[in-house]
Amino acid sequence: MGAFPALGIGVAIGADRILASAPEYILNMPGSLSIRHLKDARIDCADLTPVLSANAGSSITILAGRQNAFDMEVASRLGTFPHTEVIELETGHNTFPYLKDVGKLGATLEGFVEGRDLRSIVAGT
């Protein structure tokens, strides 16, 4: 559930780039992972829609696994926000372990840090 704060804080501080794996931007939605962990918790800011809508320049890259319907629905919605790119991978929710298994995690993270195009790095995965 680290992608939610990565998105919220990253945009709020004007980060150049944000990388998020299978993120939720609205917590406790039916079918989400967060509802399993936070359903009884009081959350003051459970919806990043206003923050993401006002994104003035942070480049957001979303990694989402095609085999997880919930993640794909969220990724589709996230793709409508400014400066947001969605990259679909042939996996489920765990995109980083998948990239590790196919030998592309290191190159993906290095490419992210260097500001390179991640789609070309993960192509074919």
N, C-alpha and C positions, 0 to 999 in steps of 0.2 A: 504494500500500500504506500510505497514511497513516491510513486508517480504523482499522487494528488498534491503533496507539498512541493514537489519539484516544479509542477506547473504553476501553482499559486504563488510561491515565493519567487520562482524564476521570473515570471512576468512582472510581479510587483516591484522587483529590484531592477528590472530592465536588463536581465541577462542577455548576452548576445545569442546564445544557443541553449536550448533545453532538449534533452533526450528523455523520453518517457516510454516505459514498457507497459503495454496493456493498461493504460490508466483509466481511472474513474475520475470524472470531474464533478459529478454529483454523487455524494455518498448516500448509502443506504437505499439504493434503488432495488426493487425486486430483481432477483437473479444475480446480484452483485456479490463480490467477495466481502466487501465492507459490511454488508448487512449481517453477515455471520459473526463479525468481530465487534461491531459497533452498535448493533440494533438497540441496546438499552442505554447507550451513552448519550449524554447531552452534547450536541455539537453546535457551536456558534456559527461556523462558516462551512456549511456542507455543500454549497453550490458555487463553483468557480465561474459560472456563466458570465457574470458582470466583469470579472477580472480578465477572462479570455477574450471577451468581446471588445474590451478596451486595449488589447495588446497593441502597442504602438510600434514594436519593432523586434521583439524577441523571436528568433527563428525556432519554431517548435517542430521536432520530429517525433512522431508517434510510431512505435513498433507494435503491431497487433498480429495475433495468430489467427489465421483463417478458420481453424478448427474450433474456435470458441465463439459461438453466436453472440453472446453478450458483449464480449470484447469488440467484435466487429461492428456491432450496432453503435457502441460508444465511439469507436474510432471514426465511423462514418459521420457522426454528429460533430466530433472534434475537428474533422477535416473542413468544416464550414467556417471555422474561426480564422481570423486574419493570421497570416504568416505561419500556417500549420500544414505540414506535410504528413501523410499517413503512408507507412510502408507495411505491406501485408507479407507475412511469412507463412510458410507451410508447416504450422505448428499450432499448438493450443495456447493457453495463457502464459506459459513460461518461456517467453521469447529469448531472454538472455541465456538460460541453460541450453536452449535449442541452438543458438548461435555458437555456443561453446562446443556442443556436440558435433556441429558441422565444420568446426575449425575456423569460424569467422568472427568470434567475439572480440579477440584482440584487435584485429584489423578494423572492426566496426567502432570500437571505443577510441582507437588511435585516430581514425578518420573523423570522428565527432570532435575530438579535441582540436584537430588541425583544421576543422571547418570544411572538410571535403564532402562530396556528395555521397551519402550513405546508401542510397538506392543502388548505385553501381557496385558497391562493396558487397551487399547482401544479395545481389541478383542471383537468381537460380536457387535460392534457399526456401 
